[in-house]
């Protein structure tokens, strides 16, 4: 069983006495169902597992009144062998996109303390029109992604002792011993070609045969195409598939901004914009938006019509390039095209660390690969896959007073070090760039009760 970080998130959610129903979103095959059921079996005495894809007849439970008591009554009729244990029962609504009324019902189940509720599903972003009434304010939502690099290391048998020692080097800006450094670079290259889809990772841990992994990747990609045929509007189906299949060409360019003309010569957002949004809402691709200004909050300065597009899993991207690509990546023979895979892997890693994806390209001659919020401030990230680690764009921005940037990191094959204003870290240390903000400012607020009491006295 693969160790996943979502288990800690679910435990924290369960311990909250004021928790709301939890909605776990994510693309197909990222491990939502397996992770939730593993958590449920370890933490609840009674579990009602409703999978609306495998058992569409279960939709009748939510076909009448959505009153909590009515739903529980129908559950008892459907699962006569199960007992509702107050405070120790989980209702798991899996593939909830196939039962829109169940999603509406979450607001009626939100404050029933007899049980907890977790819902999960794929394609939730494209099925919103079918939901009669969204439970706005009555749910919590988290996104689940493929395995990040740290989870991949766990799967490969690398324990916390080694990871903690790497983290100490990162914090202290101290070089990693050469043997460990070179080993971790090999693991990162392996992570690029295997990716983070649990089925692919699990297969590789059992049999070190990339051909079997590639077959899994192909099956997942074929499943995405079938989803398009099944769920997309008829007029959009071919456009969606063409957009998805253009991604290898998009990322192979030096200038990686998504260009509709790569999909079809002379075309634009009017024809293909909706198709690309479908892929994003389905969780198949991720957008990285250009910024008009390097200033917090970054979200306020994102340019909507300028973005790069990355596949949701680097292993899937490698398979899209062809069967010999994995071997060439591991042997370092891809030249300039290698940058596409490394950037995609870094993008996926940043998303898993709770970052939104941004880049900065104010001109054709200047581009910073990623901009993240790190330790409360904007931070420039540059990704280098080859031996050339010159950082012209980084230095241009850092040395320009108008940008007022104090943090910059270059991710490359080099060991930890500092070069002027640039912190150089190995690619594998992306797992330490967590989006952590110090929100302890609230402790410094005045005591509200004292203020109110003083005002009353006055």
C-alpha positions in Angstrom: 0.0 0.0 0.0 1.4 3.3 -1.0 1.9 5.9 1.7 0.0 9.2 0.8 0.0 12.6 2.5 -3.7 12.9 2.2 -4.1 10.5 5.2 -2.7 13.2 7.5 -5.1 15.8 5.9 -8.0 13.4 6.5 -7.0 12.8 10.1 -6.8 16.6 10.8 -10.2 17.0 9.2 -11.7 14.2 11.3 -10.4 15.7 14.6 -12.1 19.0 13.9 -15.4 19.1 16.0 -16.9 21.6 13.6 -16.0 19.8 10.4 -18.2 20.0 7.3 -18.6 17.3 4.7 -15.3 17.0 2.8 -15.2 17.0 -1.0 -12.0 15.4 -2.4 -11.4 16.5 -6.0 -8.9 15.2 -8.5 -8.4 13.7 -11.9 -9.0 10.0 -12.5 -6.5 7.5 -11.2 -4.8 9.7 -8.7 -5.8 7.4 -5.8 -8.8 9.2 -4.2 -10.9 6.1 -3.6 -8.1 3.9 -2.3 -6.8 6.6 0.1 -10.2 7.4 1.5 -11.3 3.8 2.0 -7.9 3.0 3.7 -8.5 6.0 6.0 -12.1 5.0 6.6 -11.3 1.4 7.5 -8.6 2.6 10.0 -10.7 5.3 11.7 -14.4 4.3 11.7 -16.5 1.5 13.1 -19.1 1.8 10.5 -18.7 2.8 6.8 -21.4 3.4 4.2 -19.6 3.1 0.8 -21.7 4.4 -2.0 -20.0 4.3 -5.4 -22.4 5.9 -7.9 -20.4 4.8 -10.9 -20.3 1.1 -10.0 -23.8 1.1 -8.5 -25.9 3.7 -10.3 -29.1 2.3 -8.6 -27.8 3.9 -5.4 -28.9 7.3 -6.7 -32.4 6.5 -5.5 -31.3 7.3 -2.0 -31.1 10.9 -3.0 -34.1 11.0 -5.3 -36.7 12.1 -2.8 -36.5 14.4 0.2 -33.0 15.4 1.0 -33.8 15.7 4.7 -31.0 14.1 6.7 -33.4 11.6 8.5 -34.9 10.6 5.2 -31.5 9.9 3.7 -30.5 7.8 6.8 -33.8 5.8 6.5 -33.1 5.0 2.9 -29.5 4.0 3.8 -30.8 1.6 6.4 -33.0 0.0 3.8 -30.2 -0.3 1.3 -27.6 -1.6 3.8 -29.6 -3.6 6.3 -26.4 -5.3 7.6 -24.8 -2.0 8.6 -25.4 -0.1 11.9 -25.2 3.7 12.3 -22.8 4.2 15.1 -23.3 7.8 16.3 -20.0 9.7 16.1 -18.1 6.8 14.6 -19.8 6.4 11.2 -18.6 7.6 7.7 -20.8 8.0 4.7 -18.5 7.9 1.6 -20.1 9.2 -1.6 -17.7 8.1 -4.3 -17.9 9.2 -7.9 -20.5 11.8 -6.7 -20.5 13.5 -10.1 -22.8 10.7 -11.2 -25.4 11.7 -8.6 -26.0 15.5 -8.7 -28.7 15.3 -6.0 -26.1 13.7 -3.6 -23.9 16.8 -4.0 -26.9 19.0 -3.3 -27.7 16.9 -0.2 -24.3 17.7 1.4 -25.8 20.9 2.8 -28.5 18.9 4.5 -26.0 16.5 5.9 -23.5 19.1 7.0 -24.7 19.6 10.6 -25.8 16.0 11.5 -23.4 15.0 14.2 -24.3 11.3 14.0 -21.9 10.7 11.1 -19.1 12.2 9.0 -19.3 12.6 5.2 -16.6 12.4 2.5 -17.5 12.8 -1.2 -15.0 12.3 -4.0 -15.1 12.4 -7.7 -13.5 13.0 -11.0 -14.7 15.5 -13.6 -16.5 17.5 -10.9 -15.5 20.7 -12.6 -17.4 19.8 -15.8 -20.6 18.5 -14.2 -21.5 21.7 -12.3 -24.5 22.4 -14.6 -26.2 19.2 -13.6 -26.2 20.0 -9.9 -29.6 21.5 -8.8 -28.2 23.5 -6.0 -24.5 23.7 -4.9 -23.9 23.3 -1.2 -22.0 26.6 -1.0 -20.6 27.2 2.5 -21.6 23.7 3.6 -18.5 21.8 2.5 -14.7 21.8 2.6 -12.8 21.0 -0.5 -9.3 19.6 -1.1 -7.6 18.6 -4.3 -5.7 15.4 -4.6 -2.8 15.0 -7.1 -0.6 12.2 -8.3 2.2 11.2 -6.0 4.6 14.0 -5.4 8.4 13.4 -5.3 8.5 12.8 -1.6 5.7 10.2 -1.8 7.5 8.6 -4.7 10.6 8.3 -2.6 8.6 6.6 0.1 7.3 4.1 -2.5 10.9 3.4 -3.6 11.9 2.6 0.0 13.6 5.9 0.9 12.7 6.7 4.5 12.3 9.9 6.5 15.9 9.7 7.9 17.4 10.4 4.5 14.7 12.9 3.6 15.3 14.7 6.9 19.0 14.9 6.2 18.3 16.4 2.8 16.0 18.9 4.4 18.7 19.9 6.9 21.0 20.6 4.0 18.3 22.7 2.4 17.7 24.8 5.5 21.4 25.2 6.2 22.3 25.8 2.6 24.9 23.1 2.9 26.0 20.7 0.1 24.6 17.1 0.1 27.3 14.4 0.1 28.1 13.5 -3.4 26.9 9.9 -3.4 23.5 10.8 -1.9 23.2 13.8 -4.3 23.8 11.7 -7.4 21.5 9.0 -6.2 18.7 11.5 -5.6 19.2 13.0 -9.1 18.7 9.5 -10.5 15.5 9.1 -8.4 14.2 12.4 -9.7 14.9 11.3 -13.3 13.1 8.1 -12.5 10.2 10.1 -11.1 9.9 12.0 -14.3 9.4 8.9 -16.4 7.3 6.9 -14.0 5.2 9.8 -12.8 2.9 9.8 -9.8 -0.1 7.8 -10.9 -0.5 5.2 -8.1 -1.1 2.3 -10.5 2.1 3.1 -12.4 4.2 3.6 -9.3 2.9 0.5 -7.6 3.6 -1.6 -10.7 7.2 -0.4 -10.8 7.7 -1.2 -7.1 6.6 -4.8 -7.9 8.4 -5.4 -11.2 11.0 -3.0 -12.5 9.7 -3.1 -16.0 9.0 0.2 -17.7 7.0 -1.5 -20.5 4.3 -2.4 -17.9 4.4 1.2 -16.6 4.0 2.6 -20.1 1.0 0.3 -20.7 -0.7 1.8 -17.6 0.1 5.3 -18.8 -1.4 4.5 -22.2 -4.5 3.0 -20.5 -5.0 6.2 -18.4 -4.6 8.4 -21.5 -7.1 6.3 -23.4 -9.5 6.6 -20.4 -9.2 10.4 -20.7 -10.1 10.3 -24.3 -13.1 8.1 -23.5 -14.2 10.6 -20.9 -14.1 13.3 -23.6 -16.3 11.2 -25.9 -18.7 10.3 -23.1 -19.0 13.7 -21.2 -18.1 16.5 -23.5 -20.5 18.4 -25.8 -20.5 16.9 -29.3 -19.2 20.1 -30.9 -16.2 20.1 -28.5 -15.0 16.5 -28.5 -12.5 16.7 -31.4 -11.2 20.1 -30.2 -10.6 18.8 -26.7 -8.6 15.8 -27.9 -6.6 18.0 -30.3 -5.7 20.4 -27.5 -4.6 17.5 -25.3 -2.5 15.9 -28.0 -0.8 19.3 -28.8 0.7 19.5 -25.3 4.0 17.6 -26.2 4.5 20.1 -29.1 3.6 23.1 -26.9 6.1 22.2 -24.2 8.9 21.3 -26.7 9.1 25.0 -27.8 11.6 27.4 -26.3 8.7 29.8 -25.8 6.2 27.7 -23.9 3.2 30.0 -23.8 0.3 28.0 -25.1 -0.4 28.8 -28.7 -3.7 27.8 -30.3 -1.9 27.9 -33.7 0.0 24.8 -32.7 -3.3 23.0 -32.3 -4.5 24.3 -35.7 -2.8 26.8 -37.9 -4.6 30.1 -37.8 -6.9 29.2 -34.9 -7.4 31.0 -31.7 -9.2 31.0 -28.3 -12.6 31.6 -29.9 -12.4 28.1 -31.4 -10.3 26.2 -28.9 -10.6 28.2 -25.6 -13.6 26.2 -24.4 -11.9 22.9 -25.2 -8.8 23.8 -23.2 -10.9 24.9 -20.2 -12.7 21.5 -20.3 -9.3 19.8 -20.0 -8.4 22.0 -17.0 -11.7 21.5 -15.3 -11.4 17.8 -15.7 -8.0 17.9 -14.0 -6.1 16.6 -17.0 -4.0 19.7 -17.5 -2.8 22.6 -15.3 -2.5 26.2 -16.2 0.5 28.4 -15.3 -0.5 32.0 -15.8 1.7 34.9 -16.8 2.0 37.8 -14.3 1.8 41.5 -15.3 3.5 42.5 -12.0 5.8 40.8 -9.5 3.9 41.9 -6.4 1.6 40.2 -3.9 -1.0 39.0 -4.0 0.2 37.3 -7.2 -3.3 36.1 -8.1 -4.4 39.8 -8.6 -1.8 40.2 -11.4 -2.4 37.0 -13.4 -3.1 37.6 -17.1 -6.0 35.4 -18.1 -5.2 34.9 -21.7 -1.4 34.2 -21.3 -0.6 30.9 -19.9 1.5 27.7 -20.2 -0.2 24.3 -20.0 1.3 21.3 -18.3 0.0 17.7 -18.1 -1.3 16.6 -14.7 1.3 13.9 -14.5 4.9 13.8 -15.9 4.8 10.1 -16.5 1.8 10.5 -18.8 3.6 13.3 -20.6 6.6 11.1 -21.2 4.4 8.4 -22.7 2.8 10.9 -25.0 6.2 11.6 -26.6 6.9 8.0 -27.5 8.1 4.7 -26.2 11.8 5.4 -26.4 11.6 8.8 -24.5 11.9 7.3 -21.0 15.2 5.6 -21.9 16.6 8.8 -23.4 15.6 10.8 -20.3 17.3 8.3 -18.0 20.4 8.5 -20.2 20.3 12.3 -20.5 20.2 12.3 -24.3 17.2 14.5 -24.9 19.0 17.8 -25.3 16.8 20.9 -25.3 13.6 18.8 -25.1 14.5 17.6 -21.7 13.5 21.0 -20.3 9.8 20.2 -21.1 9.8 17.2 -18.8 11.7 18.9 -16.0 9.4 21.9 -16.0 6.3 19.7 -16.1 7.6 17.7 -13.1 8.4 20.9 -11.1 4.9 22.3 -12.0 3.2 19.2 -10.6 5.4 19.3 -7.5 4.5 22.9 -6.8 0.8 22.2 -7.2 1.0 19.3 -4.7 2.7 21.7 -2.3 -0.4 24.0 -2.5 1.1 26.6 -4.8 -0.8 28.3 -7.6 1.2 28.3 -10.8 2.6 31.6 -12.2 5.4 32.6 -14.5 6.8 36.0 -15.5 7.5 37.0 -19.1 7.2 40.7 -19.7 9.0 40.4 -23.1 10.1 37.8 -25.6 13.7 37.9 -24.2 12.9 37.6 -20.5 11.1 34.7 -18.9 11.1 33.4 -15.3 9.9 29.8 -15.3 7.8 30.0 -12.1 6.9 32.6 -9.5 5.6 31.3 -6.1 4.7 32.6 -2.8 7.4 31.4 -0.5 7.8 32.3 3.1 5.3 35.1 2.6 7.0 36.8 -0.4 7.2 36.3 -4.1 10.1 34.0 -5.1 11.6 33.5 -8.6 12.1 29.9 -9.7 14.3 28.8 -12.6 14.4 25.2 -13.8 17.6 24.0 -15.5 17.8 20.4 -16.9 21.2 20.6 -18.5 24.8 21.6 -17.7 24.3 25.2 -18.6 23.1 27.0 -15.5 23.6 30.6 -16.5 20.7 32.6 -15.2 20.3 35.6 -17.4 16.6 36.2 -16.8 17.0 35.7 -13.0 19.8 38.2 -12.8 18.0 40.7 -14.9 15.0 40.7 -12.6 17.0 40.6 -9.4 19.2 43.5 -10.4 16.3 45.7 -11.4 15.2 47.8 -8.4 11.7 48.3 -9.7 10.9 44.6 -9.1 12.1 44.6 -5.5 12.5 40.8 -5.4 14.5 39.3 -2.5 14.2 35.6 -3.1 15.3 33.5 -6.1 16.0 29.8 -6.5 17.5 27.9 -9.3 16.7 24.2 -9.5 19.3 22.2 -11.4 21.5 19.2 -11.2 24.0 21.2 -9.2 24.4 20.7 -5.4 23.3 23.2 -2.9 25.1 26.5 -3.1 24.7 30.3 -3.4 25.6 32.3 -6.4 25.2 36.0 -5.7 21.5 36.6 -4.9 20.5 33.1 -6.2 20.0 30.1 -4.0 21.0 27.0 -6.1 19.4 23.8 -5.1 19.1 20.3 -6.7 15.9 19.5 -8.6 14.9 16.9 -6.0 14.7 19.6 -3.3 11.6 21.0 -4.9 9.8 18.9 -2.3 10.9 21.4 0.4 9.4 24.5 -1.2 6.1 24.3 0.7 3.6 27.0 0.6 3.6 27.9 4.3 2.4 31.2 5.5 2.8 32.4 9.1 -0.8 33.1 10.1 0.0 33.6 13.8 -0.6 37.4 13.4 -4.0 36.8 15.0 -2.4 36.3 18.4 -1.3 39.9 18.4 -4.8 41.3 18.1 -6.3 43.1 21.0 -8.5 41.1 23.4 -12.0 41.6 21.9 -13.7 40.8 25.2 -11.6 43.4 27.1 -12.4 46.0 24.4 -16.1 45.3 24.6 -16.1 45.4 28.4 -14.3 48.7 28.4 -16.7 50.2 25.9 -19.7 49.1 28.0 -18.1 50.7 31.1 -17.6 53.9 29.2 
